[in-house]
């Protein structure tokens, strides 16, 4: 050696010194911090993320669409299809799971042919499974359009569904001319 000490920051890595790389402000890192807030804002505007939203965020932040999709698909809060008129969130956290929360998912599957992340063909219902809603004292819990319904069971859940979207009335029986008197 020539008698000088070598600083680890002076080593060459890919044509640049490690020190020169660390001296460059990381604008990309700063832009990436904005991905989730922009995804939330876009979804808040229309209830889901459209391909156009992803493209706009990508162009705004100068981050690839693949990277934006990667973030959005990692977090369960983001969806790529419009929610139904009645967005149903079923809590499956520990307290709700023990209390029978899975029964509500089964009701939606058997009665409406709807699974997690889906919207009914008529656009009335969408179903989400969530890890915890933070309402453990009310377990099991279901949220419909941000309204919390606690201490549910299969019967009360079915009644809730019927109350928010009642079945069409059956045709009334023909009136009779007999009077009770």
Secondary structure, 3 states (H helix, E strand, C coil): CCCCCCCHHHCEECCEEHHHHHHCCCHHHHHHCCHHHHHHHHHHHHCCCCHHHHHHHHHHHCCCHHHHHHHHHHCCCCCCCCCCCEEEEEECCHHHHHCCCHHHHHHHHHHHCCCCCCECCCCCEEEEEECCCCCHHHCCCEEECCEEECCCCHHHHHHHHHHHCCCCCCCCCCCCCCCCC
